[in-house]
């Protein structure tokens, strides 16, 4: 039986094309159920306060960078969304006097306009945000060399190659409404993928690349970053790919509750825990990564119960 058309964008794949039983199972999950989805290779934890949540997220940067040495440079790949951890990272680095000389950072993604990555002068530039919220706040004597800051670009493949020369201790991310990490969105429903999405094995072969964004991703970024101004949001972006993600020793996904919704943050945990990867739900492909961690803010878990507004 052919899979149903998306209820969100019929020309695309997404989670609304899944079997209705797994959607129903996800909707029933409680906060206690989420924690019990933990298994070897996949852990789930819940933080009770906003302060503890973002402090713990920030400490992942510190823990990764403290492992960097002259002979074994190391780093973290980090997101824009969440961003609240970034100023905390800078404060901790300055407070403990942590030299980042041999540390590295990879930005996950960046917008593309007219075929080229946007300059840092663009108001939505992810590189601009990373620097303004974190790296420019670090004491000059402690900052990592500019060559150790890696951002994906349409101009060069140096970003992808850097994962082969530097140890990526951890890839940190959030989850978008379309169930992506970075801009690894579901693909359009056309050509060889008209009747079925790519197999997990096919999707995992994708590396850093320029992508056309799912309509849901565009509207979400307008909501979270542009006050709902959809016209401001580019329709293309550069993104880290699964190929680089599988070079990260750990993948850590943070759910504060305002990027995706209560249903979505249940669905992906269920699919990863039960090892049900499906390229219509890109985050679910992490079911096959050897070390994945989901962190939730308790107040952001919410409920999937019907509530009229």
Secondary structure, 3 states (H helix, E strand, C coil): CCCCCCCCCCCECCHHHCCHHHHHHHHCCCHHHHHHCCECCEEEEEECCHHHHHHHHHHHHHHHHCCCCCCCCEEEEECCCCCCHHHHHHHHHHHHCCCCCCEEEEECEEEEECCEECCCCCCCCHHHHHHHHCHHHCCHHHCCCHHHEECCECCECHHHHHCCCCEEEEEEECCCCCCCCCCCCCCECCHHHCCCCCCHHHHHCCCCEEEECCHHHHHHHHHHHCCCCHHHCCCEEEECCHHHHCCCCEEEEEECCCCCCHHHHHHHHHHHHCCCCECCEHHHHHHHCCCEEEEEEHHHHCCCCCCCC
